[in-house]
Amino acid sequence: MVVDPDIRHGKPVIKGTRVPVELVLGSLAGGMDIENVCEEYGLEREDVHAVIDYALRRISGEEVTSLEA
Protein backbone atom coordinates (compact mmCIF):
# COMPACT_ATOMS: atom_id res chain seq x y z
CA MET A 1 0.00 0.00 0.00
CA VAL A 2 1.08 3.55 -0.67
CA VAL A 3 -0.07 6.77 0.91
CA ASP A 4 0.77 9.84 -1.14
CA PRO A 5 -0.95 13.20 -0.63
CA ASP A 6 -0.90 13.72 -4.42
CA ILE A 7 -2.80 10.48 -5.11
CA ARG A 8 -6.44 10.18 -4.04
CA HIS A 9 -6.00 12.90 -1.40
CA GLY A 10 -3.62 10.74 0.63
CA LYS A 11 -5.91 7.74 1.01
CA PRO A 12 -4.11 4.37 0.86
CA VAL A 13 -3.93 2.91 -2.64
CA ILE A 14 -2.45 -0.24 -4.09
CA LYS A 15 1.15 0.42 -5.06
CA GLY A 16 1.56 1.17 -8.76
CA THR A 17 -2.14 1.97 -9.16
CA ARG A 18 -4.67 4.59 -8.18
CA VAL A 19 -7.04 1.95 -6.82
CA PRO A 20 -8.01 2.83 -3.23
CA VAL A 21 -7.83 0.17 -0.54
CA GLU A 22 -11.34 1.08 0.62
CA LEU A 23 -12.73 0.42 -2.87
CA VAL A 24 -11.30 -3.10 -2.92
CA LEU A 25 -12.51 -3.83 0.62
CA GLY A 26 -15.96 -2.46 -0.19
CA SER A 27 -16.16 -4.60 -3.30
CA LEU A 28 -15.24 -7.72 -1.35
CA ALA A 29 -17.68 -6.83 1.44
CA GLY A 30 -20.36 -6.30 -1.19
CA GLY A 31 -20.00 -9.87 -2.41
CA MET A 32 -17.52 -9.67 -5.29
CA ASP A 33 -15.03 -12.50 -5.34
CA ILE A 34 -11.31 -11.94 -5.71
CA GLU A 35 -11.28 -12.85 -9.40
CA ASN A 36 -14.00 -10.31 -10.18
CA VAL A 37 -12.23 -7.61 -8.18
CA CYS A 38 -9.03 -8.30 -10.11
CA GLU A 39 -10.83 -8.09 -13.45
CA GLU A 40 -12.80 -4.98 -12.50
CA TYR A 41 -9.82 -2.95 -11.29
CA GLY A 42 -6.92 -4.49 -13.23
CA LEU A 43 -5.30 -6.04 -10.17
CA GLU A 44 -3.45 -9.23 -9.36
CA ARG A 45 -4.58 -11.68 -6.66
CA GLU A 46 -1.54 -10.64 -4.63
CA ASP A 47 -2.80 -7.04 -4.66
CA VAL A 48 -6.15 -8.08 -3.19
CA HIS A 49 -4.45 -10.25 -0.58
CA ALA A 50 -2.22 -7.30 0.33
CA VAL A 51 -5.34 -5.16 0.85
CA ILE A 52 -6.82 -7.76 3.19
CA ASP A 53 -3.53 -8.03 5.09
CA TYR A 54 -3.32 -4.23 5.35
CA ALA A 55 -6.86 -4.06 6.79
CA LEU A 56 -6.07 -6.83 9.26
CA ARG A 57 -2.94 -5.05 10.48
CA ARG A 58 -4.85 -1.75 10.82
CA ILE A 59 -7.53 -3.22 13.06
CA SER A 60 -5.41 -5.74 14.99
CA GLY A 61 -4.24 -3.10 17.45
CA GLU A 62 -7.65 -1.56 18.05
CA GLU A 63 -9.04 -1.62 21.54
CA VAL A 64 -12.75 -2.19 21.93
CA THR A 65 -14.45 -0.59 24.90
CA SER A 66 -17.92 -1.50 26.07
CA LEU A 67 -20.30 1.41 26.51
CA GLU A 68 -22.59 0.35 29.30
CA ALA A 69 -25.71 2.39 29.91
mmJSON file of the N, C-alpha and C atoms, coordinates in Angstrom:
{"data_MODEL":{"atom_site":{
"group_PDB":["ATOM","ATOM","ATOM","ATOM","ATOM","ATOM","ATOM","ATOM","ATOM","ATOM","ATOM","ATOM","ATOM","ATOM","ATOM","ATOM","ATOM","ATOM","ATOM","ATOM","ATOM","ATOM","ATOM","ATOM","ATOM","ATOM","ATOM","ATOM","ATOM","ATOM","ATOM","ATOM","ATOM","ATOM","ATOM","ATOM","ATOM","ATOM","ATOM","ATOM","ATOM","ATOM","ATOM","ATOM","ATOM","ATOM","ATOM","ATOM","ATOM","ATOM","ATOM","ATOM","ATOM","ATOM","ATOM","ATOM","ATOM","ATOM","ATOM","ATOM","ATOM","ATOM","ATOM","ATOM","ATOM","ATOM","ATOM","ATOM","ATOM","ATOM","ATOM","ATOM","ATOM","ATOM","ATOM","ATOM","ATOM","ATOM","ATOM","ATOM","ATOM","ATOM","ATOM","ATOM","ATOM","ATOM","ATOM","ATOM","ATOM","ATOM","ATOM","ATOM","ATOM","ATOM","ATOM","ATOM","ATOM","ATOM","ATOM","ATOM","ATOM","ATOM","ATOM","ATOM","ATOM","ATOM","ATOM","ATOM","ATOM","ATOM","ATOM","ATOM","ATOM","ATOM","ATOM","ATOM","ATOM","ATOM","ATOM","ATOM","ATOM","ATOM","ATOM","ATOM","ATOM","ATOM","ATOM","ATOM","ATOM","ATOM","ATOM","ATOM","ATOM","ATOM","ATOM","ATOM","ATOM","ATOM","ATOM","ATOM","ATOM","ATOM","ATOM","ATOM","ATOM","ATOM","ATOM","ATOM","ATOM","ATOM","ATOM","ATOM","ATOM","ATOM","ATOM","ATOM","ATOM","ATOM","ATOM","ATOM","ATOM","ATOM","ATOM","ATOM","ATOM","ATOM","ATOM","ATOM","ATOM","ATOM","ATOM","ATOM","ATOM","ATOM","ATOM","ATOM","ATOM","ATOM","ATOM","ATOM","ATOM","ATOM","ATOM","ATOM","ATOM","ATOM","ATOM","ATOM","ATOM","ATOM","ATOM","ATOM","ATOM","ATOM","ATOM","ATOM","ATOM","ATOM","ATOM","ATOM","ATOM","ATOM","ATOM","ATOM","ATOM","ATOM","ATOM"],
"id":[1,2,3,4,5,6,7,8,9,10,11,12,13,14,15,16,17,18,19,20,21,22,23,24,25,26,27,28,29,30,31,32,33,34,35,36,37,38,39,40,41,42,43,44,45,46,47,48,49,50,51,52,53,54,55,56,57,58,59,60,61,62,63,64,65,66,67,68,69,70,71,72,73,74,75,76,77,78,79,80,81,82,83,84,85,86,87,88,89,90,91,92,93,94,95,96,97,98,99,100,101,102,103,104,105,106,107,108,109,110,111,112,113,114,115,116,117,118,119,120,121,122,123,124,125,126,127,128,129,130,131,132,133,134,135,136,137,138,139,140,141,142,143,144,145,146,147,148,149,150,151,152,153,154,155,156,157,158,159,160,161,162,163,164,165,166,167,168,169,170,171,172,173,174,175,176,177,178,179,180,181,182,183,184,185,186,187,188,189,190,191,192,193,194,195,196,197,198,199,200,201,202,203,204,205,206,207],
"type_symbol":["N","C","C","N","C","C","N","C","C","N","C","C","N","C","C","N","C","C","N","C","C","N","C","C","N","C","C","N","C","C","N","C","C","N","C","C","N","C","C","N","C","C","N","C","C","N","C","C","N","C","C","N","C","C","N","C","C","N","C","C","N","C","C","N","C","C","N","C","C","N","C","C","N","C","C","N","C","C","N","C","C","N","C","C","N","C","C","N","C","C","N","C","C","N","C","C","N","C","C","N","C","C","N","C","C","N","C","C","N","C","C","N","C","C","N","C","C","N","C","C","N","C","C","N","C","C","N","C","C","N","C","C","N","C","C","N","C","C","N","C","C","N","C","C","N","C","C","N","C","C","N","C","C","N","C","C","N","C","C","N","C","C","N","C","C","N","C","C","N","C","C","N","C","C","N","C","C","N","C","C","N","C","C","N","C","C","N","C","C","N","C","C","N","C","C","N","C","C","N","C","C","N","C","C","N","C","C"],
"label_atom_id":["N","CA","C","N","CA","C","N","CA","C","N","CA","C","N","CA","C","N","CA","C","N","CA","C","N","CA","C","N","CA","C","N","CA","C","N","CA","C","N","CA","C","N","CA","C","N","CA","C","N","CA","C","N","CA","C","N","CA","C","N","CA","C","N","CA","C","N","CA","C","N","CA","C","N","CA","C","N","CA","C","N","CA","C","N","CA","C","N","CA","C","N","CA","C","N","CA","C","N","CA","C","N","CA","C","N","CA","C","N","CA","C","N","CA","C","N","CA","C","N","CA","C","N","CA","C","N","CA","C","N","CA","C","N","CA","C","N","CA","C","N","CA","C","N","CA","C","N","CA","C","N","CA","C","N","CA","C","N","CA","C","N","CA","C","N","CA","C","N","CA","C","N","CA","C","N","CA","C","N","CA","C","N","CA","C","N","CA","C","N","CA","C","N","CA","C","N","CA","C","N","CA","C","N","CA","C","N","CA","C","N","CA","C","N","CA","C","N","CA","C","N","CA","C","N","CA","C","N","CA","C","N","CA","C","N","CA","C","N","CA","C"],
"label_alt_id":[null,null,null,null,null,null,null,null,null,null,null,null,null,null,null,null,null,null,null,null,null,null,null,null,null,null,null,null,null,null,null,null,null,null,null,null,null,null,null,null,null,null,null,null,null,null,null,null,null,null,null,null,null,null,null,null,null,null,null,null,null,null,null,null,null,null,null,null,null,null,null,null,null,null,null,null,null,null,null,null,null,null,null,null,null,null,null,null,null,null,null,null,null,null,null,null,null,null,null,null,null,null,null,null,null,null,null,null,null,null,null,null,null,null,null,null,null,null,null,null,null,null,null,null,null,null,null,null,null,null,null,null,null,null,null,null,null,null,null,null,null,null,null,null,null,null,null,null,null,null,null,null,null,null,null,null,null,null,null,null,null,null,null,null,null,null,null,null,null,null,null,null,null,null,null,null,null,null,null,null,null,null,null,null,null,null,null,null,null,null,null,null,null,null,null,null,null,null,null,null,null,null,null,null,null,null,null],
"label_comp_id":["MET","MET","MET","VAL","VAL","VAL","VAL","VAL","VAL","ASP","ASP","ASP","PRO","PRO","PRO","ASP","ASP","ASP","ILE","ILE","ILE","ARG","ARG","ARG","HIS","HIS","HIS","GLY","GLY","GLY","LYS","LYS","LYS","PRO","PRO","PRO","VAL","VAL","VAL","ILE","ILE","ILE","LYS","LYS","LYS","GLY","GLY","GLY","THR","THR","THR","ARG","ARG","ARG","VAL","VAL","VAL","PRO","PRO","PRO","VAL","VAL","VAL","GLU","GLU","GLU","LEU","LEU","LEU","VAL","VAL","VAL","LEU","LEU","LEU","GLY","GLY","GLY","SER","SER","SER","LEU","LEU","LEU","ALA","ALA","ALA","GLY","GLY","GLY","GLY","GLY","GLY","MET","MET","MET","ASP","ASP","ASP","ILE","ILE","ILE","GLU","GLU","GLU","ASN","ASN","ASN","VAL","VAL","VAL","CYS","CYS","CYS","GLU","GLU","GLU","GLU","GLU","GLU","TYR","TYR","TYR","GLY","GLY","GLY","LEU","LEU","LEU","GLU","GLU","GLU","ARG","ARG","ARG","GLU","GLU","GLU","ASP","ASP","ASP","VAL","VAL","VAL","HIS","HIS","HIS","ALA","ALA","ALA","VAL","VAL","VAL","ILE","ILE","ILE","ASP","ASP","ASP","TYR","TYR","TYR","ALA","ALA","ALA","LEU","LEU","LEU","ARG","ARG","ARG","ARG","ARG","ARG","ILE","ILE","ILE","SER","SER","SER","GLY","GLY","GLY","GLU","GLU","GLU","GLU","GLU","GLU","VAL","VAL","VAL","THR","THR","THR","SER","SER","SER","LEU","LEU","LEU","GLU","GLU","GLU","ALA","ALA","ALA"],
"label_asym_id":["A","A","A","A","A","A","A","A","A","A","A","A","A","A","A","A","A","A","A","A","A","A","A","A","A","A","A","A","A","A","A","A","A","A","A","A","A","A","A","A","A","A","A","A","A","A","A","A","A","A","A","A","A","A","A","A","A","A","A","A","A","A","A","A","A","A","A","A","A","A","A","A","A","A","A","A","A","A","A","A","A","A","A","A","A","A","A","A","A","A","A","A","A","A","A","A","A","A","A","A","A","A","A","A","A","A","A","A","A","A","A","A","A","A","A","A","A","A","A","A","A","A","A","A","A","A","A","A","A","A","A","A","A","A","A","A","A","A","A","A","A","A","A","A","A","A","A","A","A","A","A","A","A","A","A","A","A","A","A","A","A","A","A","A","A","A","A","A","A","A","A","A","A","A","A","A","A","A","A","A","A","A","A","A","A","A","A","A","A","A","A","A","A","A","A","A","A","A","A","A","A","A","A","A","A","A","A"],
"label_entity_id":["1","1","1","1","1","1","1","1","1","1","1","1","1","1","1","1","1","1","1","1","1","1","1","1","1","1","1","1","1","1","1","1","1","1","1","1","1","1","1","1","1","1","1","1","1","1","1","1","1","1","1","1","1","1","1","1","1","1","1","1","1","1","1","1","1","1","1","1","1","1","1","1","1","1","1","1","1","1","1","1","1","1","1","1","1","1","1","1","1","1","1","1","1","1","1","1","1","1","1","1","1","1","1","1","1","1","1","1","1","1","1","1","1","1","1","1","1","1","1","1","1","1","1","1","1","1","1","1","1","1","1","1","1","1","1","1","1","1","1","1","1","1","1","1","1","1","1","1","1","1","1","1","1","1","1","1","1","1","1","1","1","1","1","1","1","1","1","1","1","1","1","1","1","1","1","1","1","1","1","1","1","1","1","1","1","1","1","1","1","1","1","1","1","1","1","1","1","1","1","1","1","1","1","1","1","1","1"],
"label_seq_id":[1,1,1,2,2,2,3,3,3,4,4,4,5,5,5,6,6,6,7,7,7,8,8,8,9,9,9,10,10,10,11,11,11,12,12,12,13,13,13,14,14,14,15,15,15,16,16,16,17,17,17,18,18,18,19,19,19,20,20,20,21,21,21,22,22,22,23,23,23,24,24,24,25,25,25,26,26,26,27,27,27,28,28,28,29,29,29,30,30,30,31,31,31,32,32,32,33,33,33,34,34,34,35,35,35,36,36,36,37,37,37,38,38,38,39,39,39,40,40,40,41,41,41,42,42,42,43,43,43,44,44,44,45,45,45,46,46,46,47,47,47,48,48,48,49,49,49,50,50,50,51,51,51,52,52,52,53,53,53,54,54,54,55,55,55,56,56,56,57,57,57,58,58,58,59,59,59,60,60,60,61,61,61,62,62,62,63,63,63,64,64,64,65,65,65,66,66,66,67,67,67,68,68,68,69,69,69],
"pdbx_PDB_ins_code":[null,null,null,null,null,null,null,null,null,null,null,null,null,null,null,null,null,null,null,null,null,null,null,null,null,null,null,null,null,null,null,null,null,null,null,null,null,null,null,null,null,null,null,null,null,null,null,null,null,null,null,null,null,null,null,null,null,null,null,null,null,null,null,null,null,null,null,null,null,null,null,null,null,null,null,null,null,null,null,null,null,null,null,null,null,null,null,null,null,null,null,null,null,null,null,null,null,null,null,null,null,null,null,null,null,null,null,null,null,null,null,null,null,null,null,null,null,null,null,null,null,null,null,null,null,null,null,null,null,null,null,null,null,null,null,null,null,null,null,null,null,null,null,null,null,null,null,null,null,null,null,null,null,null,null,null,null,null,null,null,null,null,null,null,null,null,null,null,null,null,null,null,null,null,null,null,null,null,null,null,null,null,null,null,null,null,null,null,null,null,null,null,null,null,null,null,null,null,null,null,null,null,null,null,null,null,null],
"Cartn_x":[0.836,0.0,0.89,0.358,1.077,0.139,0.683,-0.068,0.721,0.124,0.769,-0.266,0.04,-0.947,-1.367,-0.575,-0.901,-1.752,-1.98,-2.797,-4.001,-5.188,-6.442,-6.492,-5.968,-6.005,-5.357,-4.353,-3.616,-4.25,-5.313,-5.906,-5.023,-4.953,-4.108,-4.597,-3.655,-3.934,-2.984,-3.319,-2.447,-1.264,-0.076,1.153,1.134,1.505,1.562,0.219,-0.805,-2.138,-2.717,-3.909,-4.67,-5.919,-5.89,-7.037,-6.998,-7.991,-8.005,-8.281,-7.627,-7.829,-9.305,-9.938,-11.339,-12.26,-11.925,-12.734,-12.668,-11.472,-11.302,-12.02,-11.837,-12.515,-14.029,-14.523,-15.959,-16.5,-15.738,-16.162,-16.231,-15.226,-15.238,-16.39,-16.586,-17.677,-19.033,-19.112,-20.362,-20.652,-19.734,-19.996,-19.182,-18.367,-17.525,-16.453,-16.133,-15.032,-13.72,-12.634,-11.314,-11.085,-11.492,-11.279,-12.001,-13.237,-13.996,-13.363,-12.897,-12.232,-10.999,-10.229,-9.027,-9.383,-10.408,-10.827,-11.345,-12.166,-12.803,-11.792,-10.755,-9.82,-8.413,-8.22,-6.917,-5.843,-6.213,-5.297,-4.884,-3.879,-3.448,-4.006,-4.109,-4.583,-3.743,-2.438,-1.543,-1.903,-2.381,-2.8,-3.987,-4.951,-6.147,-5.772,-4.905,-4.454,-3.696,-2.938,-2.225,-3.202,-4.309,-5.339,-5.939,-6.251,-6.823,-5.832,-4.573,-3.531,-3.387,-3.421,-3.322,-4.476,-5.689,-6.857,-6.719,-6.266,-6.07,-5.073,-3.952,-2.939,-3.457,-4.293,-4.85,-5.773,-6.573,-7.53,-7.008,-5.903,-5.415,-5.027,-4.642,-4.242,-5.362,-6.545,-7.648,-8.113,-8.48,-9.039,-10.534,-11.308,-12.751,-13.193,-13.963,-14.448,-15.964,-16.478,-17.922,-18.508,-19.609,-20.303,-21.565,-21.45,-22.595,-23.465,-24.764,-25.714,-25.888],
"Cartn_y":[-1.162,0.0,1.237,2.284,3.546,4.654,5.58,6.771,7.967,8.686,9.842,10.953,12.115,13.198,13.645,13.33,13.721,12.673,11.535,10.484,10.235,10.445,10.178,10.872,12.078,12.897,12.213,11.387,10.742,9.483,8.999,7.737,6.589,5.494,4.369,3.761,3.544,2.908,1.731,0.87,-0.243,0.297,-0.079,0.418,0.201,1.239,1.171,1.415,1.714,1.967,3.201,3.554,4.593,3.986,2.663,1.947,2.03,2.68,2.828,1.508,1.345,0.173,0.04,1.142,1.084,0.595,0.881,0.423,-1.104,-1.65,-3.101,-3.771,-3.249,-3.832,-3.744,-2.626,-2.46,-3.423,-3.657,-4.603,-6.018,-6.398,-7.719,-7.841,-6.818,-6.831,-6.881,-6.305,-6.297,-7.598,-8.554,-9.866,-10.233,-9.312,-9.668,-10.65,-11.615,-12.5,-11.905,-12.489,-11.936,-11.844,-12.857,-12.852,-11.677,-11.431,-10.313,-8.97,-8.85,-7.606,-7.371,-8.425,-8.304,-7.854,-8.457,-8.089,-6.653,-6.293,-4.975,-3.836,-4.038,-2.949,-3.172,-4.234,-4.494,-4.847,-5.678,-6.041,-7.499,-7.844,-9.228,-9.757,-11.074,-11.681,-11.208,-11.076,-10.645,-9.244,-8.391,-7.04,-7.106,-7.955,-8.078,-8.683,-9.668,-10.253,-9.225,-8.359,-7.302,-6.321,-6.039,-5.16,-5.786,-7.07,-7.76,-7.766,-8.036,-8.028,-6.639,-5.62,-4.228,-3.927,-4.305,-4.059,-4.812,-6.036,-6.829,-6.157,-5.7,-5.046,-3.739,-3.031,-1.752,-1.969,-3.029,-3.219,-4.102,-4.793,-5.744,-5.052,-3.799,-3.098,-2.288,-2.336,-1.558,-2.126,-1.233,-1.625,-1.363,-2.332,-2.19,-1.958,-0.922,-0.589,-0.68,-1.382,-1.504,-0.206,0.228,1.407,0.928,0.8,0.349,1.515,1.313,2.389,2.602],
"Cartn_z":[0.0,0.0,0.0,-0.581,-0.667,-0.22,0.54,0.915,0.401,-0.522,-1.143,-1.213,-0.635,-0.63,-2.029,-3.044,-4.417,-5.145,-4.503,-5.112,-4.209,-4.754,-4.035,-2.671,-2.617,-1.401,-0.202,-0.448,0.635,1.184,0.556,1.007,0.514,1.281,0.859,-0.457,-1.359,-2.644,-2.83,-3.76,-4.091,-4.875,-4.445,-5.059,-6.572,-7.301,-8.756,-9.424,-8.616,-9.156,-8.475,-8.874,-8.183,-7.55,-7.361,-6.817,-5.288,-4.687,-3.229,-2.508,-1.382,-0.538,-0.171,0.194,0.621,-0.504,-1.742,-2.867,-2.988,-2.841,-2.916,-1.753,-0.536,0.624,0.482,0.012,-0.186,-1.219,-2.265,-3.298,-2.746,-1.964,-1.347,-0.357,0.456,1.442,0.749,-0.435,-1.19,-1.92,-1.83,-2.409,-3.635,-4.139,-5.289,-4.831,-5.689,-5.339,-5.846,-5.406,-5.71,-7.215,-7.955,-9.402,-10.06,-9.624,-10.184,-9.825,-8.607,-8.184,-9.047,-9.274,-10.107,-11.519,-12.094,-13.454,-13.5,-12.521,-12.502,-12.387,-11.578,-11.294,-11.843,-12.626,-13.234,-12.218,-11.239,-10.166,-10.273,-9.511,-9.36,-8.042,-7.924,-6.66,-5.488,-5.704,-4.633,-4.127,-5.047,-4.656,-3.694,-4.027,-3.188,-1.836,-1.853,-0.582,0.256,-0.389,0.331,0.974,0.296,0.854,2.115,2.042,3.192,4.352,4.056,5.087,5.7,4.875,5.35,6.311,5.936,6.787,8.108,8.053,9.265,10.204,9.646,10.481,11.074,10.326,10.82,12.005,11.969,13.059,14.182,13.978,14.991,16.295,16.239,17.453,18.079,17.503,18.046,19.365,20.263,21.539,21.502,21.914,21.931,23.363,23.566,24.903,24.925,25.927,26.066,26.606,26.032,26.506,27.237,28.525,29.3,29.697,29.609,29.911,31.387],
"occupancy":[1.0,1.0,1.0,1.0,1.0,1.0,1.0,1.0,1.0,1.0,1.0,1.0,1.0,1.0,1.0,1.0,1.0,1.0,1.0,1.0,1.0,1.0,1.0,1.0,1.0,1.0,1.0,1.0,1.0,1.0,1.0,1.0,1.0,1.0,1.0,1.0,1.0,1.0,1.0,1.0,1.0,1.0,1.0,1.0,1.0,1.0,1.0,1.0,1.0,1.0,1.0,1.0,1.0,1.0,1.0,1.0,1.0,1.0,1.0,1.0,1.0,1.0,1.0,1.0,1.0,1.0,1.0,1.0,1.0,1.0,1.0,1.0,1.0,1.0,1.0,1.0,1.0,1.0,1.0,1.0,1.0,1.0,1.0,1.0,1.0,1.0,1.0,1.0,1.0,1.0,1.0,1.0,1.0,1.0,1.0,1.0,1.0,1.0,1.0,1.0,1.0,1.0,1.0,1.0,1.0,1.0,1.0,1.0,1.0,1.0,1.0,1.0,1.0,1.0,1.0,1.0,1.0,1.0,1.0,1.0,1.0,1.0,1.0,1.0,1.0,1.0,1.0,1.0,1.0,1.0,1.0,1.0,1.0,1.0,1.0,1.0,1.0,1.0,1.0,1.0,1.0,1.0,1.0,1.0,1.0,1.0,1.0,1.0,1.0,1.0,1.0,1.0,1.0,1.0,1.0,1.0,1.0,1.0,1.0,1.0,1.0,1.0,1.0,1.0,1.0,1.0,1.0,1.0,1.0,1.0,1.0,1.0,1.0,1.0,1.0,1.0,1.0,1.0,1.0,1.0,1.0,1.0,1.0,1.0,1.0,1.0,1.0,1.0,1.0,1.0,1.0,1.0,1.0,1.0,1.0,1.0,1.0,1.0,1.0,1.0,1.0,1.0,1.0,1.0,1.0,1.0,1.0],
"B_iso_or_equiv":[0.0,0.0,0.0,0.0,0.0,0.0,0.0,0.0,0.0,0.0,0.0,0.0,0.0,0.0,0.0,0.0,0.0,0.0,0.0,0.0,0.0,0.0,0.0,0.0,0.0,0.0,0.0,0.0,0.0,0.0,0.0,0.0,0.0,0.0,0.0,0.0,0.0,0.0,0.0,0.0,0.0,0.0,0.0,0.0,0.0,0.0,0.0,0.0,0.0,0.0,0.0,0.0,0.0,0.0,0.0,0.0,0.0,0.0,0.0,0.0,0.0,0.0,0.0,0.0,0.0,0.0,0.0,0.0,0.0,0.0,0.0,0.0,0.0,0.0,0.0,0.0,0.0,0.0,0.0,0.0,0.0,0.0,0.0,0.0,0.0,0.0,0.0,0.0,0.0,0.0,0.0,0.0,0.0,0.0,0.0,0.0,0.0,0.0,0.0,0.0,0.0,0.0,0.0,0.0,0.0,0.0,0.0,0.0,0.0,0.0,0.0,0.0,0.0,0.0,0.0,0.0,0.0,0.0,0.0,0.0,0.0,0.0,0.0,0.0,0.0,0.0,0.0,0.0,0.0,0.0,0.0,0.0,0.0,0.0,0.0,0.0,0.0,0.0,0.0,0.0,0.0,0.0,0.0,0.0,0.0,0.0,0.0,0.0,0.0,0.0,0.0,0.0,0.0,0.0,0.0,0.0,0.0,0.0,0.0,0.0,0.0,0.0,0.0,0.0,0.0,0.0,0.0,0.0,0.0,0.0,0.0,0.0,0.0,0.0,0.0,0.0,0.0,0.0,0.0,0.0,0.0,0.0,0.0,0.0,0.0,0.0,0.0,0.0,0.0,0.0,0.0,0.0,0.0,0.0,0.0,0.0,0.0,0.0,0.0,0.0,0.0,0.0,0.0,0.0,0.0,0.0,0.0],
"pdbx_formal_charge":[null,null,null,null,null,null,null,null,null,null,null,null,null,null,null,null,null,null,null,null,null,null,null,null,null,null,null,null,null,null,null,null,null,null,null,null,null,null,null,null,null,null,null,null,null,null,null,null,null,null,null,null,null,null,null,null,null,null,null,null,null,null,null,null,null,null,null,null,null,null,null,null,null,null,null,null,null,null,null,null,null,null,null,null,null,null,null,null,null,null,null,null,null,null,null,null,null,null,null,null,null,null,null,null,null,null,null,null,null,null,null,null,null,null,null,null,null,null,null,null,null,null,null,null,null,null,null,null,null,null,null,null,null,null,null,null,null,null,null,null,null,null,null,null,null,null,null,null,null,null,null,null,null,null,null,null,null,null,null,null,null,null,null,null,null,null,null,null,null,null,null,null,null,null,null,null,null,null,null,null,null,null,null,null,null,null,null,null,null,null,null,null,null,null,null,null,null,null,null,null,null,null,null,null,null,null,null],
"auth_seq_id":[1,1,1,2,2,2,3,3,3,4,4,4,5,5,5,6,6,6,7,7,7,8,8,8,9,9,9,10,10,10,11,11,11,12,12,12,13,13,13,14,14,14,15,15,15,16,16,16,17,17,17,18,18,18,19,19,19,20,20,20,21,21,21,22,22,22,23,23,23,24,24,24,25,25,25,26,26,26,27,27,27,28,28,28,29,29,29,30,30,30,31,31,31,32,32,32,33,33,33,34,34,34,35,35,35,36,36,36,37,37,37,38,38,38,39,39,39,40,40,40,41,41,41,42,42,42,43,43,43,44,44,44,45,45,45,46,46,46,47,47,47,48,48,48,49,49,49,50,50,50,51,51,51,52,52,52,53,53,53,54,54,54,55,55,55,56,56,56,57,57,57,58,58,58,59,59,59,60,60,60,61,61,61,62,62,62,63,63,63,64,64,64,65,65,65,66,66,66,67,67,67,68,68,68,69,69,69],
"auth_comp_id":["MET","MET","MET","VAL","VAL","VAL","VAL","VAL","VAL","ASP","ASP","ASP","PRO","PRO","PRO","ASP","ASP","ASP","ILE","ILE","ILE","ARG","ARG","ARG","HIS","HIS","HIS","GLY","GLY","GLY","LYS","LYS","LYS","PRO","PRO","PRO","VAL","VAL","VAL","ILE","ILE","ILE","LYS","LYS","LYS","GLY","GLY","GLY","THR","THR","THR","ARG","ARG","ARG","VAL","VAL","VAL","PRO","PRO","PRO","VAL","VAL","VAL","GLU","GLU","GLU","LEU","LEU","LEU","VAL","VAL","VAL","LEU","LEU","LEU","GLY","GLY","GLY","SER","SER","SER","LEU","LEU","LEU","ALA","ALA","ALA","GLY","GLY","GLY","GLY","GLY","GLY","MET","MET","MET","ASP","ASP","ASP","ILE","ILE","ILE","GLU","GLU","GLU","ASN","ASN","ASN","VAL","VAL","VAL","CYS","CYS","CYS","GLU","GLU","GLU","GLU","GLU","GLU","TYR","TYR","TYR","GLY","GLY","GLY","LEU","LEU","LEU","GLU","GLU","GLU","ARG","ARG","ARG","GLU","GLU","GLU","ASP","ASP","ASP","VAL","VAL","VAL","HIS","HIS","HIS","ALA","ALA","ALA","VAL","VAL","VAL","ILE","ILE","ILE","ASP","ASP","ASP","TYR","TYR","TYR","ALA","ALA","ALA","LEU","LEU","LEU","ARG","ARG","ARG","ARG","ARG","ARG","ILE","ILE","ILE","SER","SER","SER","GLY","GLY","GLY","GLU","GLU","GLU","GLU","GLU","GLU","VAL","VAL","VAL","THR","THR","THR","SER","SER","SER","LEU","LEU","LEU","GLU","GLU","GLU","ALA","ALA","ALA"],
"auth_asym_id":["A","A","A","A","A","A","A","A","A","A","A","A","A","A","A","A","A","A","A","A","A","A","A","A","A","A","A","A","A","A","A","A","A","A","A","A","A","A","A","A","A","A","A","A","A","A","A","A","A","A","A","A","A","A","A","A","A","A","A","A","A","A","A","A","A","A","A","A","A","A","A","A","A","A","A","A","A","A","A","A","A","A","A","A","A","A","A","A","A","A","A","A","A","A","A","A","A","A","A","A","A","A","A","A","A","A","A","A","A","A","A","A","A","A","A","A","A","A","A","A","A","A","A","A","A","A","A","A","A","A","A","A","A","A","A","A","A","A","A","A","A","A","A","A","A","A","A","A","A","A","A","A","A","A","A","A","A","A","A","A","A","A","A","A","A","A","A","A","A","A","A","A","A","A","A","A","A","A","A","A","A","A","A","A","A","A","A","A","A","A","A","A","A","A","A","A","A","A","A","A","A","A","A","A","A","A","A"],
"auth_atom_id":["N","CA","C","N","CA","C","N","CA","C","N","CA","C","N","CA","C","N","CA","C","N","CA","C","N","CA","C","N","CA","C","N","CA","C","N","CA","C","N","CA","C","N","CA","C","N","CA","C","N","CA","C","N","CA","C","N","CA","C","N","CA","C","N","CA","C","N","CA","C","N","CA","C","N","CA","C","N","CA","C","N","CA","C","N","CA","C","N","CA","C","N","CA","C","N","CA","C","N","CA","C","N","CA","C","N","CA","C","N","CA","C","N","CA","C","N","CA","C","N","CA","C","N","CA","C","N","CA","C","N","CA","C","N","CA","C","N","CA","C","N","CA","C","N","CA","C","N","CA","C","N","CA","C","N","CA","C","N","CA","C","N","CA","C","N","CA","C","N","CA","C","N","CA","C","N","CA","C","N","CA","C","N","CA","C","N","CA","C","N","CA","C","N","CA","C","N","CA","C","N","CA","C","N","CA","C","N","CA","C","N","CA","C","N","CA","C","N","CA","C","N","CA","C","N","CA","C","N","CA","C","N","CA","C","N","CA","C","N","CA","C"],
"pdbx_PDB_model_num":[1,1,1,1,1,1,1,1,1,1,1,1,1,1,1,1,1,1,1,1,1,1,1,1,1,1,1,1,1,1,1,1,1,1,1,1,1,1,1,1,1,1,1,1,1,1,1,1,1,1,1,1,1,1,1,1,1,1,1,1,1,1,1,1,1,1,1,1,1,1,1,1,1,1,1,1,1,1,1,1,1,1,1,1,1,1,1,1,1,1,1,1,1,1,1,1,1,1,1,1,1,1,1,1,1,1,1,1,1,1,1,1,1,1,1,1,1,1,1,1,1,1,1,1,1,1,1,1,1,1,1,1,1,1,1,1,1,1,1,1,1,1,1,1,1,1,1,1,1,1,1,1,1,1,1,1,1,1,1,1,1,1,1,1,1,1,1,1,1,1,1,1,1,1,1,1,1,1,1,1,1,1,1,1,1,1,1,1,1,1,1,1,1,1,1,1,1,1,1,1,1,1,1,1,1,1,1]
}}}
